[in-house]
């Protein structure tokens, strides 16, 4: 089985059925057995109390009923697609996040860390901030949030778990980095939270899959389960470079991927 659960429509042509069909066709051609759409939660008016900053506020243009209507239309046409959402994890907003995601019949919810305070760590406009900060403090603050994200047990899996490497700024002390990985893996294992192997990093300045092979190996050894994702924003990104993702997964020992339905996971052999 191959999955692609990290797929976005709105930023390219919007959440329309015709646009969805183009993604579904690419998924079919590339052997994706389970496709899920996971729009960014900050686009929806219903999340205005969760991620609160000017950047998100300018992009909050959708109503969730329109998203639900997309999946209802897909179901009527027997288009096989799962309903997910990518939620920015914001420390201290767990109650608001839980209230939002409990209202709707999601198959899965991705928890992602994109912000350290008001700093959007993966936004090109804020890239220079890495030059101004202590990289060890940046990584520690980032992984602090990944740990509490997992401990919240609100999410089925973590998106691009080491996104903080996106612009290739990294600590030089390997022991420090391993220590951060270890505490993240403990939280994932205790909470039963999965991670994604995301090929999106291959399209970013870092030029690598998320996560780092060492972090992935530690996840496997701790029994942390996986899905495969592309973080597609265009149809041609669906299943992007999946040969490399499968090779990486197998290299550390994985033989299964998880499939989510109404937030329940089932294991399938890795395709």
BELQUIQUI-V451460 format. One record per helix or strand. SS is the DSSP state (h for helix, s for strand). FROM is the first residue (numbers start at 0). TO is the last residue. If there is no record, write none. Layout:
ss:from:to
SS:FROM:TO
SS:FROM:TO
This chain:
ss:from:to
s:2:3
s:6:6
h:16:28
s:33:39
h:40:42
s:43:43
h:44:46
h:53:56
s:61:61
h:63:75
s:81:87
h:93:101
s:107:111
s:114:115
s:118:119
h:123:125
h:128:131
h:134:151
s:156:157
h:162:164
h:173:190
s:193:197
h:198:202
s:209:209
h:212:220
s:225:228
s:231:231
h:234:236
h:241:251
s:255:260
s:263:268
